[in-house]
């Protein structure tokens, strides 16, 4: 109840122009833009366990209308992503205000809403020849180099190059993506050149990935992407003492003391 | 600026994955998977991820065209249908009904597929009906 009343107040007072939340439509919890003109819709505002990258939507909307003020429902992962988008100049600080949502379960609070609460269990064959998506980088200490490489290759070679991991990632925003550069990744090749395709992405996720896990949820063949990027960011944390999304300080990956020129934020398609 | 998120079904193959369109001011600008759809459960293939591209493509046909003298000429629907019917009649009269083949597709609706095969069998008089998936 508190959530809906707060959102209504924000819209009525003009604290935000639009509010990004979820609403049941056609039997599915879908992202929805709540506005002051249709305030009664806020009665249907829900925070569903289906997770969409609302901050990515917010960045796209702000790119199309730069002076807009956006409110949104945010779990911890959304807030981390908002910080990273600010750090990399994709969102002006202050454009987005958040209403917190219960994410992980605890006895100290009433509810929990996260698709990770229902993460699929890894099957027997995958555990035997591949990698358990639910494992941690530390679990790899028991395998030797050859076995690690074989297991990862068994995972990567299933890739169908759908670009789902990149498309859904809330902190992927480059207009010219390396994964589409014709000199690096040949078009029309299936499977893509492995492991280079995934390692290129992993390197680009260093210092950016907020460990939200949407990439793994979007992968049609269950490649343990979140695990891979966790390892990369563990290295970043060890070397630079930097954890993406924890604050809006300048990232150690922006060199020369000031932000390097970044591509403009995504604009809605023209023409 | 009007922003909506509209659920739909992918128009490519016969699987029918659930998709979510970002619609800004009445125009499709992005495609996402429907995370709670039972068919795809939040995943899409590369074709599904790019539905918004072809919807807005400048290469989409907007009017009937007839090739005349090696170039396409814009015509009315009546003219286009008449020319097609006349050509089919000529070909069937000259080479027989089995000289015509009909290819259906998962991109069409089931109802359209039904009409196409009915047209092939009852109107043209051939059973040369096949599907793009078999190519």
Contacts between the chains, C-beta under 8 A, distances in Angstrom:
chain1	res1	chain2	res2	distance
A	18	B	3	7.0
A	25	B	7	6.6
A	26	B	7	5.3
A	28	B	7	6.1
A	28	B	18	7.6
A	28	B	34	6.1
A	28	B	36	4.8
A	28	B	37	7.0
A	29	B	36	6.4
A	30	B	5	5.5
A	30	B	7	6.1
A	30	B	20	6.5
A	30	B	34	7.8
A	31	B	5	4.7
A	31	B	20	7.5
A	32	B	5	6.4
A	33	B	3	4.7
A	33	B	4	6.8
A	33	B	5	7.5
A	48	B	36	8.0
A	50	B	35	4.3
A	50	B	36	5.0
A	50	B	42	7.7
A	51	B	35	7.0
A	52	B	20	7.7
A	52	B	32	6.9
A	52	B	35	6.7
A	57	B	3	7.9
A	57	B	5	7.9
A	57	B	22	6.8
A	60	B	22	7.2
A	60	B	29	7.5
A	60	B	30	7.0
A	61	B	1	7.5
A	61	B	3	5.8
A	61	B	24	7.7
A	64	B	1	6.4
A	64	B	24	6.2
A	65	B	1	5.0
A	68	B	1	7.5
A	115	B	35	7.0
A	160	B	45	6.5
A	160	B	46	7.5
A	161	B	46	6.4
A	162	B	43	7.7
A	162	B	44	6.4
A	162	B	45	5.0
A	162	B	46	4.6
A	162	B	49	6.3
A	163	B	46	6.0
A	163	B	49	6.2
A	164	B	33	7.4
A	164	B	43	6.3
A	164	B	44	6.1
A	164	B	49	6.5
A	167	B	32	7.8
A	167	B	49	5.4
A	168	B	32	6.9
A	168	B	33	7.7
A	217	B	35	7.3
A	217	B	42	5.5
A	217	B	43	7.8
A	218	B	33	6.6
A	218	B	42	6.3
A	218	B	43	5.8
A	218	B	44	7.7
A	219	B	43	6.9
A	220	B	40	7.9
A	220	B	43	4.2
A	220	B	44	7.5
A	220	B	45	6.8
A	268	B	24	4.8
A	268	B	27	7.4
A	268	B	29	4.4
A	269	B	27	7.5
A	269	B	29	5.0
A	269	B	30	8.0
A	269	B	52	7.0
A	269	B	53	8.0
A	269	B	56	6.2
A	271	B	56	7.3
A	271	B	58	6.7
